[in-house]
Amino acid sequence: MGPADPGIEDRRSGGTCKFGGSSGQKQLGPCLAGWTRHVPLPMWACIGPMSFSASKGHSRSLSDNQKGIAFADHGAHWQLHRKLALNAFALFKDGNLKLEKIINQEANVLCDFLATQHGEAIDLSEPLSLAVTNIISFICFNFSFKNEDPALKAIQNVNDGILEGESNISTLQIFPSKAMEKMKGCVQTRNELLNEILEKCQENFSSDSITNLLHILIQAKVNADNNNAGPDQDSKLLSNRHMLATIGDIFGAGVETTTSVIKWIVAYLLHHPSLKKRIQDDIDQIIGFNRTPTISDRNRLVLLEATIREVLRIRPVAPTLIPHKAVIDSSIGDLTIDKGTDVVVNLWALHHSEKEWQHPDLFMPERFLDPTGTQLISPSLSYLPFGAGPRSCVGEMLARQELFLFMSRLLQSLVLQIKPFKVKIEVRQAWKEAQAEGSTP
């Protein structure tokens, strides 16, 4: 915050906090940063759309000393690994590796499993997590897990432990706790699991067959070692630990986030049955029962897409986006942001601002549709579910496709009914009849 701001009270040695002045609050909402005696907090809660802390050079527990792409600071390593991750997603645009085909395969397996529950109420978390994990696993390694695979259960347990720790990451870095030790243990276990896969892949690697993210990382390492790479590909930035951190980030960011959003969509539809019926009527008319939904259906199933967008607004995956450092001295309005300052965007505040959204706390998918209800619109520039700019979510395209294809496939074939803390699932009668007709010789 700027030194001239009248709202600031800066007594670092005494352990006070500083608050945004009235002018800054009008522009950005109330901002808060703070210090514990002589020690700057690595991150502080954001009250308004943005918060700035005085921390410089703090370590992030999940980045293995600034490796990976999610938590690492901007620099040569981050730029290289983000570029390689984007190259990996580019592998899945066409042919047998097409992303849409991979997602639909897992969506079909999920729906087939749910159909076997015969009207029993179940918790969607585990089967959904398996389906999404297999998509990420295919992108990273070109293989998927079976439901009974012990490695799958280990990965799910590790992700749960990391997410539990991440929810308190700002305090865990300052105050010793069992939660911090548990999270470190989970990260170590995750790395051991991924390292086994990495070593096997390195043993069998062939430059003639590049089909996944790990192959792309290994090939970049080979090129750098043989001086066949550009100046940005330093071999030191492609060690096994660097590769593991990037793979770990893709797993960590790609599994629980999508699983969580799908569960929120189902929850909102269960509490808005008339909306659910309208979406299913659209699916019946536009897709029917004789083919699988495709991404090209997204512009025709506009009510479903609007519902997905509204859930991403009202229940953002990351209410406060991952903190990132300012790379130069800068300012926003009258607030000064020194180079090295962590900036945290309060996405929850942006998505619930009354200045930007009419009745922001109400679930209103129609806000993403034009007055005729036939065209999707962008009602506000403050809609940033995947962030923005160079640090936006690297898996945004994957996530958007997963959300649409999973939800359209679930609603096409299944009846979803609410039960306490669970979902009662049955096969739709129209789907049964269509399948029976299709199997008749």
C-alpha positions as a Markdown table, in Angstrom:
| # | Residue | x | y | z |
|---|---|---|---|---|
| 1 | Met | 0.0 | 0.0 | 0.0 |
| 2 | Gly | 1.2 | 3.5 | -0.7 |
| 3 | Pro | 2.9 | 5.4 | 2.1 |
| 4 | Ala | 0.7 | 8.4 | 1.6 |
| 5 | Asp | -2.5 | 6.4 | 2.2 |
| 6 | Pro | -4.2 | 7.8 | 5.3 |
| 7 | Gly | -5.6 | 4.4 | 6.2 |
| 8 | Ile | -2.2 | 2.9 | 6.9 |
| 9 | Glu | -0.8 | 2.4 | 10.3 |
| 10 | Asp | 2.6 | 0.8 | 9.9 |
| 11 | Arg | 4.4 | -0.4 | 13.1 |
| 12 | Arg | 6.2 | -3.5 | 12.0 |
| 13 | Ser | 8.2 | -4.0 | 15.1 |
| 14 | Gly | 5.0 | -3.9 | 17.2 |
| 15 | Gly | 3.2 | -6.4 | 15.2 |
| 16 | Thr | 0.3 | -4.3 | 14.0 |
| 17 | Cys | -1.6 | -4.6 | 10.8 |
| 18 | Lys | -2.2 | -2.0 | 8.0 |
| 19 | Phe | -5.4 | -1.4 | 6.3 |
| 20 | Gly | -6.4 | 0.3 | 3.0 |
| 21 | Gly | -7.5 | 3.8 | 3.2 |
| 22 | Ser | -10.9 | 5.0 | 2.0 |
| 23 | Ser | -9.8 | 5.8 | -1.5 |
| 24 | Gly | -8.3 | 2.3 | -2.0 |
| 25 | Gln | -11.4 | 0.7 | -0.4 |
| 26 | Lys | -13.7 | 2.4 | -2.9 |
| 27 | Gln | -11.7 | 1.2 | -5.8 |
| 28 | Leu | -10.6 | -2.2 | -4.7 |
| 29 | Gly | -12.5 | -3.1 | -1.5 |
| 30 | Pro | -10.8 | -3.3 | 1.9 |
| 31 | Cys | -7.3 | -4.6 | 1.7 |
| 32 | Leu | -5.4 | -6.1 | 4.6 |
| 33 | Ala | -1.8 | -7.1 | 5.1 |
| 34 | Gly | 0.1 | -7.7 | 8.3 |
| 35 | Trp | 3.2 | -8.7 | 10.3 |
| 36 | Thr | 4.0 | -10.8 | 13.3 |
| 37 | Arg | 6.8 | -9.2 | 15.3 |
| 38 | His | 9.7 | -8.6 | 13.0 |
| 39 | Val | 8.5 | -11.4 | 10.7 |
| 40 | Pro | 6.4 | -10.6 | 7.6 |
| 41 | Leu | 3.4 | -12.9 | 7.1 |
| 42 | Pro | 3.9 | -14.9 | 3.9 |
| 43 | Met | 0.2 | -14.4 | 3.0 |
| 44 | Trp | -2.7 | -12.7 | 4.6 |
| 45 | Ala | -6.4 | -13.1 | 4.2 |
| 46 | Cys | -8.0 | -10.9 | 1.6 |
| 47 | Ile | -11.2 | -9.1 | 2.5 |
| 48 | Gly | -11.7 | -7.1 | -0.7 |
| 49 | Pro | -10.9 | -8.1 | -4.3 |
| 50 | Met | -7.2 | -7.9 | -3.7 |
| 51 | Ser | -4.7 | -8.2 | -0.9 |
| 52 | Phe | -1.0 | -7.4 | -0.8 |
| 53 | Ser | 1.4 | -8.7 | 1.8 |
| 54 | Ala | 4.9 | -7.5 | 2.6 |
| 55 | Ser | 6.4 | -10.9 | 2.3 |
| 56 | Lys | 9.5 | -11.4 | 0.1 |
| 57 | Gly | 11.2 | -14.7 | -0.7 |
| 58 | His | 9.0 | -17.0 | 1.3 |
| 59 | Ser | 8.9 | -20.7 | 0.5 |
| 60 | Arg | 5.8 | -22.4 | -0.6 |
| 61 | Ser | 5.4 | -25.9 | 0.8 |
| 62 | Leu | 4.0 | -27.5 | -2.4 |
| 63 | Ser | 6.5 | -26.1 | -4.9 |
| 64 | Asp | 9.6 | -28.0 | -3.8 |
| 65 | Asn | 11.6 | -24.8 | -3.6 |
| 66 | Gln | 10.1 | -23.0 | -6.6 |
| 67 | Lys | 9.6 | -26.0 | -8.9 |
| 68 | Gly | 6.5 | -26.9 | -10.8 |
| 69 | Ile | 4.1 | -24.4 | -12.4 |
| 70 | Ala | 1.3 | -23.7 | -9.9 |
| 71 | Phe | 3.1 | -22.2 | -7.0 |
| 72 | Ala | 6.5 | -21.3 | -8.5 |
| 73 | Asp | 7.4 | -17.6 | -9.1 |
| 74 | His | 7.7 | -16.1 | -12.5 |
| 75 | Gly | 11.0 | -17.0 | -14.1 |
| 76 | Ala | 12.9 | -19.2 | -16.6 |
| 77 | His | 11.8 | -22.4 | -14.9 |
| 78 | Trp | 8.1 | -21.5 | -14.7 |
| 79 | Gln | 8.1 | -20.2 | -18.3 |
| 80 | Leu | 9.7 | -23.4 | -19.6 |
| 81 | His | 7.5 | -25.9 | -17.7 |
| 82 | Arg | 4.3 | -24.0 | -18.5 |
| 83 | Lys | 5.2 | -24.1 | -22.2 |
| 84 | Leu | 5.9 | -27.8 | -22.0 |
| 85 | Ala | 2.6 | -28.4 | -20.2 |
| 86 | Leu | 0.7 | -26.5 | -22.9 |
| 87 | Asn | 2.6 | -28.6 | -25.5 |
| 88 | Ala | 1.3 | -31.7 | -23.8 |
| 89 | Phe | -2.3 | -30.5 | -24.0 |
| 90 | Ala | -1.8 | -29.8 | -27.7 |
| 91 | Leu | -1.1 | -33.6 | -28.2 |
| 92 | Phe | -4.8 | -34.3 | -27.4 |
| 93 | Lys | -6.5 | -32.2 | -30.1 |
| 94 | Asp | -7.0 | -34.9 | -32.7 |
| 95 | Gly | -7.1 | -38.6 | -33.5 |
| 96 | Asn | -7.1 | -41.4 | -30.9 |
| 97 | Leu | -5.6 | -39.1 | -28.3 |
| 98 | Lys | -8.4 | -36.5 | -28.7 |
| 99 | Leu | -9.3 | -35.0 | -25.4 |
| 100 | Glu | -13.0 | -35.2 | -26.0 |
| 101 | Lys | -12.8 | -39.0 | -26.7 |
| 102 | Ile | -10.8 | -39.6 | -23.5 |
| 103 | Ile | -13.3 | -37.7 | -21.4 |
| 104 | Asn | -16.3 | -39.4 | -23.0 |
| 105 | Gln | -14.7 | -42.8 | -22.3 |
| 106 | Glu | -14.5 | -42.1 | -18.6 |
| 107 | Ala | -17.9 | -40.4 | -18.6 |
| 108 | Asn | -19.4 | -43.6 | -20.1 |
| 109 | Val | -17.6 | -45.8 | -17.6 |
| 110 | Leu | -18.9 | -43.6 | -14.8 |
| 111 | Cys | -22.5 | -43.7 | -16.0 |
| 112 | Asp | -22.4 | -47.5 | -16.5 |
| 113 | Phe | -21.2 | -47.9 | -12.9 |
| 114 | Leu | -23.9 | -45.6 | -11.5 |
| 115 | Ala | -26.5 | -47.5 | -13.5 |
| 116 | Thr | -25.6 | -50.6 | -11.6 |
| 117 | Gln | -26.5 | -49.0 | -8.3 |
| 118 | His | -30.2 | -49.8 | -8.9 |
| 119 | Gly | -31.6 | -46.7 | -7.2 |
| 120 | Glu | -29.4 | -46.8 | -4.2 |
| 121 | Ala | -28.3 | -43.5 | -2.7 |
| 122 | Ile | -24.5 | -43.1 | -3.0 |
| 123 | Asp | -21.7 | -40.6 | -2.4 |
| 124 | Leu | -20.5 | -39.4 | -5.9 |
| 125 | Ser | -17.1 | -38.4 | -4.6 |
| 126 | Glu | -15.2 | -41.7 | -5.1 |
| 127 | Pro | -16.5 | -42.8 | -8.6 |
| 128 | Leu | -16.2 | -39.2 | -9.8 |
| 129 | Ser | -12.6 | -38.9 | -8.5 |
| 130 | Leu | -11.7 | -42.1 | -10.2 |
| 131 | Ala | -13.0 | -40.9 | -13.5 |
| 132 | Val | -11.3 | -37.5 | -13.4 |
| 133 | Thr | -8.0 | -39.1 | -12.0 |
| 134 | Asn | -7.9 | -41.4 | -15.0 |
| 135 | Ile | -8.3 | -38.5 | -17.4 |
| 136 | Ile | -5.3 | -36.7 | -15.8 |
| 137 | Ser | -3.4 | -39.9 | -15.6 |
| 138 | Phe | -3.9 | -40.5 | -19.4 |
| 139 | Ile | -2.7 | -37.0 | -20.2 |
| 140 | Cys | 0.4 | -37.4 | -18.0 |
| 141 | Phe | 1.3 | -41.1 | -18.5 |
| 142 | Asn | -1.1 | -42.7 | -21.1 |
| 143 | Phe | -2.6 | -45.2 | -18.7 |
| 144 | Ser | -5.6 | -45.3 | -16.4 |
| 145 | Phe | -6.3 | -47.0 | -13.0 |
| 146 | Lys | -8.8 | -49.7 | -12.1 |
| 147 | Asn | -11.1 | -49.1 | -9.2 |
| 148 | Glu | -9.4 | -51.6 | -7.0 |
| 149 | Asp | -5.9 | -50.4 | -7.8 |
| 150 | Pro | -4.0 | -49.7 | -4.5 |
| 151 | Ala | -2.0 | -46.9 | -6.3 |
| 152 | Leu | -5.3 | -45.1 | -7.1 |
| 153 | Lys | -6.4 | -45.2 | -3.4 |
| 154 | Ala | -3.0 | -43.9 | -2.4 |
| 155 | Ile | -3.2 | -41.0 | -4.8 |
| 156 | Gln | -6.7 | -40.1 | -3.6 |
| 157 | Asn | -5.6 | -40.2 | 0.1 |
| 158 | Val | -2.5 | -38.1 | -0.8 |
| 159 | Asn | -4.6 | -35.5 | -2.6 |
| 160 | Asp | -7.1 | -35.3 | 0.3 |
| 161 | Gly | -4.2 | -34.7 | 2.7 |
| 162 | Ile | -2.7 | -32.0 | 0.6 |
| 163 | Leu | -6.0 | -30.2 | 0.1 |
| 164 | Glu | -6.7 | -30.3 | 3.8 |
| 165 | Gly | -3.3 | -28.6 | 4.4 |
| 166 | Glu | -3.8 | -26.1 | 1.5 |
| 167 | Ser | -6.9 | -24.8 | 3.1 |
| 168 | Asn | -4.8 | -23.4 | 5.9 |
| 169 | Ile | -1.6 | -22.7 | 3.9 |
| 170 | Ser | -1.2 | -19.1 | 5.0 |
| 171 | Thr | -1.0 | -20.0 | 8.7 |
| 172 | Leu | 0.8 | -23.3 | 8.3 |
| 173 | Gln | 3.9 | -21.6 | 7.0 |
| 174 | Ile | 4.2 | -19.6 | 10.2 |
| 175 | Phe | 2.8 | -21.6 | 13.0 |
| 176 | Pro | 4.1 | -25.2 | 13.6 |
| 177 | Ser | 1.3 | -27.7 | 13.5 |
| 178 | Lys | 0.6 | -31.4 | 12.9 |
| 179 | Ala | -1.4 | -30.3 | 9.8 |
| 180 | Met | 1.8 | -29.0 | 8.2 |
| 181 | Glu | 3.7 | -32.2 | 9.0 |
| 182 | Lys | 0.8 | -34.2 | 7.6 |
| 183 | Met | 0.8 | -32.2 | 4.4 |
| 184 | Lys | 4.6 | -32.5 | 4.0 |
| 185 | Gly | 4.2 | -36.3 | 4.4 |
| 186 | Cys | 1.5 | -36.4 | 1.8 |
| 187 | Val | 3.6 | -34.5 | -0.7 |
| 188 | Gln | 6.5 | -36.9 | -0.1 |
| 189 | Thr | 4.3 | -39.9 | -0.6 |
| 190 | Arg | 2.9 | -38.4 | -3.8 |
| 191 | Asn | 6.4 | -37.8 | -5.1 |
| 192 | Glu | 7.4 | -41.4 | -4.3 |
| 193 | Leu | 4.4 | -42.7 | -6.2 |
| 194 | Leu | 5.1 | -40.4 | -9.2 |
| 195 | Asn | 8.8 | -41.1 | -9.1 |
| 196 | Glu | 8.2 | -44.9 | -9.7 |
| 197 | Ile | 6.1 | -44.0 | -12.8 |
| 198 | Leu | 8.8 | -41.5 | -13.9 |
| 199 | Glu | 11.6 | -44.1 | -13.6 |
| 200 | Lys | 9.7 | -46.7 | -15.6 |
| 201 | Cys | 8.9 | -44.2 | -18.3 |
| 202 | Gln | 12.5 | -43.1 | -18.6 |
| 203 | Glu | 13.6 | -46.8 | -19.0 |
| 204 | Asn | 11.2 | -47.3 | -21.9 |
| 205 | Phe | 11.3 | -43.9 | -23.4 |
| 206 | Ser | 11.5 | -43.5 | -27.2 |
| 207 | Ser | 11.7 | -40.2 | -29.0 |
| 208 | Asp | 9.7 | -41.8 | -31.8 |
| 209 | Ser | 6.6 | -42.0 | -29.6 |
| 210 | Ile | 5.7 | -38.8 | -27.7 |
| 211 | Thr | 2.2 | -39.3 | -26.4 |
| 212 | Asn | 1.9 | -37.7 | -23.0 |
| 213 | Leu | 3.2 | -34.9 | -20.7 |
| 214 | Leu | 6.0 | -37.1 | -19.1 |
| 215 | His | 7.3 | -37.9 | -22.6 |
| 216 | Ile | 7.4 | -34.2 | -23.5 |
| 217 | Leu | 9.4 | -33.4 | -20.3 |
| 218 | Ile | 11.8 | -36.3 | -20.8 |
| 219 | Gln | 12.3 | -35.3 | -24.5 |
| 220 | Ala | 13.0 | -31.7 | -23.4 |
| 221 | Lys | 15.6 | -33.0 | -21.0 |
| 222 | Val | 17.2 | -35.2 | -23.7 |
| 223 | Asn | 17.3 | -32.2 | -26.1 |
| 224 | Ala | 18.9 | -30.0 | -23.5 |
| 225 | Asp | 21.5 | -32.6 | -22.6 |
| 226 | Asn | 22.4 | -33.0 | -26.3 |
| 227 | Asn | 22.5 | -29.2 | -26.9 |
| 228 | Asn | 19.6 | -29.6 | -29.3 |
| 229 | Ala | 17.3 | -27.2 | -27.4 |
| 230 | Gly | 16.8 | -23.5 | -27.4 |
| 231 | Pro | 18.5 | -21.1 | -24.9 |
| 232 | Asp | 15.4 | -21.3 | -22.7 |
| 233 | Gln | 15.8 | -25.1 | -22.1 |
| 234 | Asp | 18.5 | -25.4 | -19.4 |
| 235 | Ser | 19.1 | -29.0 | -18.5 |
| 236 | Lys | 19.2 | -28.0 | -14.8 |
| 237 | Leu | 15.6 | -26.9 | -15.0 |
| 238 | Leu | 14.6 | -30.4 | -16.2 |
| 239 | Ser | 15.8 | -32.6 | -13.4 |
| 240 | Asn | 13.6 | -35.4 | -12.1 |
| 241 | Arg | 12.5 | -33.2 | -9.2 |
| 242 | His | 11.4 | -30.5 | -11.6 |
| 243 | Met | 9.5 | -33.0 | -13.6 |
| 244 | Leu | 7.8 | -34.5 | -10.5 |
| 245 | Ala | 6.8 | -31.1 | -9.3 |
| 246 | Thr | 5.1 | -30.2 | -12.6 |
| 247 | Ile | 3.3 | -33.6 | -12.8 |
| 248 | Gly | 2.3 | -33.2 | -9.2 |
| 249 | Asp | 0.8 | -29.8 | -9.9 |
| 250 | Ile | -1.2 | -31.1 | -12.9 |
| 251 | Phe | -2.6 | -33.9 | -10.7 |
| 252 | Gly | -3.2 | -31.6 | -7.7 |
| 253 | Ala | -5.0 | -29.0 | -9.7 |
| 254 | Gly | -6.8 | -31.3 | -12.2 |
| 255 | Val | -8.5 | -33.9 | -10.0 |
| 256 | Glu | -10.1 | -32.3 | -7.0 |
| 257 | Thr | -11.1 | -29.1 | -8.7 |
| 258 | Thr | -13.1 | -30.7 | -11.4 |
| 259 | Thr | -14.6 | -33.3 | -9.1 |
| 260 | Ser | -15.7 | -30.6 | -6.7 |
| 261 | Val | -17.3 | -28.5 | -9.3 |
| 262 | Ile | -19.3 | -31.4 | -10.8 |
| 263 | Lys | -20.6 | -32.2 | -7.3 |
| 264 | Trp | -21.6 | -28.6 | -6.8 |
| 265 | Ile | -23.5 | -28.6 | -10.2 |
| 266 | Val | -25.3 | -31.8 | -9.2 |
| 267 | Ala | -26.2 | -30.3 | -5.8 |
| 268 | Tyr | -27.6 | -27.1 | -7.3 |
| 269 | Leu | -29.6 | -29.1 | -9.9 |
| 270 | Leu | -31.0 | -31.4 | -7.1 |
| 271 | His | -32.3 | -28.2 | -5.3 |
| 272 | His | -33.7 | -26.8 | -8.6 |
| 273 | Pro | -35.5 | -29.7 | -10.1 |
| 274 | Ser | -37.4 | -27.6 | -12.7 |
| 275 | Leu | -34.1 | -26.4 | -14.1 |
| 276 | Lys | -32.8 | -30.0 | -14.2 |
| 277 | Lys | -35.9 | -31.0 | -16.1 |
| 278 | Arg | -35.5 | -28.2 | -18.6 |
| 279 | Ile | -31.8 | -29.2 | -19.3 |
| 280 | Gln | -32.8 | -32.8 | -19.7 |
| 281 | Asp | -35.6 | -31.8 | -22.1 |
| 282 | Asp | -33.0 | -29.9 | -24.1 |
| 283 | Ile | -30.6 | -32.9 | -24.2 |
| 284 | Asp | -33.5 | -35.2 | -25.3 |
| 285 | Gln | -34.4 | -32.9 | -28.2 |
| 286 | Ile | -30.9 | -31.9 | -29.4 |
| 287 | Ile | -28.9 | -35.1 | -28.7 |
| 288 | Gly | -31.4 | -37.8 | -28.0 |
| 289 | Phe | -30.3 | -41.2 | -26.8 |
| 290 | Asn | -28.5 | -42.7 | -29.8 |
| 291 | Arg | -25.2 | -40.8 | -29.6 |
| 292 | Thr | -22.8 | -39.4 | -27.0 |
| 293 | Pro | -22.7 | -35.7 | -26.3 |
| 294 | Thr | -19.8 | -33.8 | -27.9 |
| 295 | Ile | -18.2 | -30.4 | -27.3 |
| 296 | Ser | -19.9 | -29.1 | -30.4 |
| 297 | Asp | -23.2 | -29.5 | -28.5 |
| 298 | Arg | -22.1 | -26.8 | -26.0 |
| 299 | Asn | -23.4 | -23.9 | -28.1 |
| 300 | Arg | -26.8 | -25.6 | -28.5 |
| 301 | Leu | -27.2 | -26.8 | -24.9 |
| 302 | Val | -26.9 | -23.2 | -23.7 |
| 303 | Leu | -28.9 | -23.7 | -20.5 |
| 304 | Leu | -26.6 | -26.4 | -19.3 |
| 305 | Glu | -23.5 | -24.3 | -20.2 |
| 306 | Ala | -25.0 | -21.3 | -18.4 |
| 307 | Thr | -25.6 | -23.5 | -15.4 |
| 308 | Ile | -22.0 | -24.6 | -15.4 |
| 309 | Arg | -20.8 | -21.0 | -15.6 |
| 310 | Glu | -23.1 | -19.9 | -12.8 |
| 311 | Val | -21.8 | -22.6 | -10.5 |
| 312 | Leu | -18.2 | -21.6 | -11.3 |
| 313 | Arg | -19.2 | -18.0 | -10.3 |
| 314 | Ile | -21.2 | -18.7 | -7.1 |
| 315 | Arg | -18.9 | -21.5 | -5.9 |
| 316 | Pro | -15.4 | -20.7 | -7.3 |
| 317 | Val | -12.9 | -23.5 | -7.1 |
| 318 | Ala | -10.3 | -21.3 | -5.6 |
| 319 | Pro | -12.0 | -18.5 | -3.6 |
| 320 | Thr | -8.7 | -16.8 | -3.3 |
| 321 | Leu | -6.5 | -17.5 | -6.3 |
| 322 | Ile | -2.9 | -18.8 | -5.8 |
| 323 | Pro | -0.7 | -15.9 | -4.6 |
| 324 | His | 1.9 | -14.6 | -7.1 |
| 325 | Lys | 4.7 | -12.2 | -6.8 |
| 326 | Ala | 4.8 | -8.8 | -8.4 |
| 327 | Val | 7.8 | -9.0 | -10.8 |
| 328 | Ile | 8.3 | -5.2 | -10.9 |
| 329 | Asp | 7.4 | -2.2 | -8.8 |
| 330 | Ser | 3.9 | -1.3 | -9.7 |
| 331 | Ser | 0.6 | 0.1 | -8.4 |
| 332 | Ile | -3.2 | -0.4 | -8.6 |
| 333 | Gly | -5.1 | 2.9 | -8.2 |
| 334 | Asp | -3.3 | 4.7 | -5.4 |
| 335 | Leu | -1.9 | 1.5 | -3.8 |
| 336 | Thr | 1.8 | 0.9 | -4.3 |
| 337 | Ile | 2.9 | -2.7 | -4.9 |
| 338 | Asp | 6.6 | -3.2 | -4.4 |
| 339 | Lys | 8.5 | -5.8 | -6.5 |
| 340 | Gly | 8.4 | -9.1 | -4.7 |
| 341 | Thr | 5.1 | -8.5 | -3.0 |
| 342 | Asp | 2.7 | -11.3 | -3.0 |
| 343 | Val | -0.6 | -10.4 | -4.6 |
| 344 | Val | -3.7 | -12.4 | -3.8 |
| 345 | Val | -6.9 | -12.0 | -5.8 |
| 346 | Asn | -10.1 | -12.5 | -3.8 |
| 347 | Leu | -12.1 | -14.2 | -6.5 |
| 348 | Trp | -15.0 | -14.7 | -4.1 |
| 349 | Ala | -15.4 | -11.0 | -3.7 |
| 350 | Leu | -15.2 | -10.4 | -7.4 |
| 351 | His | -17.9 | -13.1 | -8.1 |
| 352 | His | -20.2 | -11.8 | -5.3 |
| 353 | Ser | -19.8 | -8.0 | -5.8 |
| 354 | Glu | -23.2 | -6.3 | -5.9 |
| 355 | Lys | -21.6 | -3.7 | -8.2 |
| 356 | Glu | -21.0 | -6.4 | -10.9 |
| 357 | Trp | -23.8 | -8.9 | -10.3 |
| 358 | Gln | -27.5 | -8.5 | -9.7 |
| 359 | His | -28.4 | -10.5 | -6.6 |
| 360 | Pro | -24.9 | -12.1 | -6.5 |
| 361 | Asp | -25.8 | -14.6 | -3.7 |
| 362 | Leu | -28.7 | -16.1 | -5.7 |
| 363 | Phe | -28.2 | -19.0 | -8.1 |
| 364 | Met | -29.3 | -17.6 | -11.5 |
| 365 | Pro | -27.9 | -19.4 | -14.6 |
| 366 | Glu | -30.0 | -17.1 | -16.8 |
| 367 | Arg | -27.6 | -14.2 | -16.1 |
| 368 | Phe | -25.3 | -15.9 | -18.6 |
| 369 | Leu | -28.0 | -15.9 | -21.3 |
| 370 | Asp | -29.3 | -13.2 | -23.5 |
| 371 | Pro | -32.9 | -12.0 | -23.1 |
| 372 | Thr | -34.2 | -14.6 | -25.5 |
| 373 | Gly | -32.4 | -17.4 | -23.6 |
| 374 | Thr | -30.8 | -18.7 | -26.8 |
| 375 | Gln | -27.3 | -17.2 | -26.7 |
| 376 | Leu | -24.6 | -17.3 | -24.1 |
| 377 | Ile | -23.2 | -14.0 | -23.0 |
| 378 | Ser | -20.5 | -12.7 | -20.7 |
| 379 | Pro | -22.3 | -10.4 | -18.2 |
| 380 | Ser | -19.3 | -9.0 | -16.4 |
| 381 | Leu | -15.5 | -8.6 | -16.8 |
| 382 | Ser | -15.2 | -9.6 | -13.1 |
| 383 | Tyr | -15.9 | -13.3 | -14.0 |
| 384 | Leu | -12.6 | -15.0 | -13.7 |
| 385 | Pro | -13.1 | -18.7 | -12.7 |
| 386 | Phe | -9.8 | -19.7 | -14.1 |
| 387 | Gly | -7.8 | -16.6 | -13.4 |
| 388 | Ala | -6.5 | -14.3 | -16.1 |
| 389 | Gly | -3.3 | -13.4 | -17.9 |
| 390 | Pro | -0.1 | -15.4 | -18.1 |
| 391 | Arg | -0.8 | -17.1 | -14.8 |
| 392 | Ser | -4.3 | -18.3 | -15.8 |
| 393 | Cys | -5.1 | -22.0 | -15.2 |
| 394 | Val | -3.1 | -24.1 | -17.7 |
| 395 | Gly | -5.9 | -26.7 | -17.7 |
| 396 | Glu | -8.8 | -24.4 | -18.4 |
| 397 | Met | -9.7 | -26.0 | -21.7 |
| 398 | Leu | -9.6 | -29.5 | -20.1 |
| 399 | Ala | -11.8 | -28.4 | -17.2 |
| 400 | Arg | -14.4 | -26.8 | -19.3 |
| 401 | Gln | -14.7 | -29.9 | -21.6 |
| 402 | Glu | -14.9 | -32.2 | -18.6 |
| 403 | Leu | -17.6 | -30.2 | -16.9 |
| 404 | Phe | -19.8 | -30.1 | -20.0 |
| 405 | Leu | -19.3 | -33.7 | -21.2 |
| 406 | Phe | -19.7 | -35.3 | -17.7 |
| 407 | Met | -22.8 | -33.3 | -16.9 |
| 408 | Ser | -24.5 | -33.8 | -20.3 |
| 409 | Arg | -23.8 | -37.5 | -20.2 |
| 410 | Leu | -25.0 | -37.9 | -16.6 |
| 411 | Leu | -28.2 | -36.0 | -17.4 |
| 412 | Gln | -28.8 | -37.8 | -20.6 |
| 413 | Ser | -29.0 | -41.3 | -19.1 |
| 414 | Leu | -29.7 | -41.0 | -15.3 |
| 415 | Val | -32.4 | -39.7 | -12.9 |
| 416 | Leu | -30.8 | -37.8 | -10.0 |
| 417 | Gln | -32.7 | -37.4 | -6.8 |
| 418 | Ile | -31.7 | -35.8 | -3.6 |
| 419 | Lys | -31.0 | -37.9 | -0.4 |
| 420 | Pro | -29.4 | -36.6 | 2.8 |
| 421 | Phe | -25.6 | -36.2 | 1.9 |
| 422 | Lys | -26.0 | -38.6 | -1.0 |
| 423 | Val | -27.6 | -38.8 | -4.4 |
| 424 | Lys | -30.2 | -41.4 | -5.4 |
| 425 | Ile | -29.4 | -42.5 | -9.0 |
| 426 | Glu | -31.6 | -44.5 | -11.4 |
| 427 | Val | -31.5 | -45.1 | -15.2 |
| 428 | Arg | -33.9 | -42.9 | -17.0 |
| 429 | Gln | -36.8 | -44.9 | -18.5 |
| 430 | Ala | -36.4 | -43.1 | -21.9 |
| 431 | Trp | -32.8 | -44.2 | -21.9 |
| 432 | Lys | -33.6 | -47.8 | -21.2 |
| 433 | Glu | -36.2 | -47.9 | -24.0 |
| 434 | Ala | -33.7 | -46.3 | -26.5 |
| 435 | Gln | -31.0 | -48.8 | -25.5 |
| 436 | Ala | -33.4 | -51.7 | -25.9 |
| 437 | Glu | -34.5 | -50.5 | -29.4 |
| 438 | Gly | -30.9 | -50.1 | -30.4 |
| 439 | Ser | -30.0 | -53.7 | -29.4 |
| 440 | Thr | -32.9 | -55.2 | -31.3 |
| 441 | Pro | -31.7 | -57.1 | -34.4 |
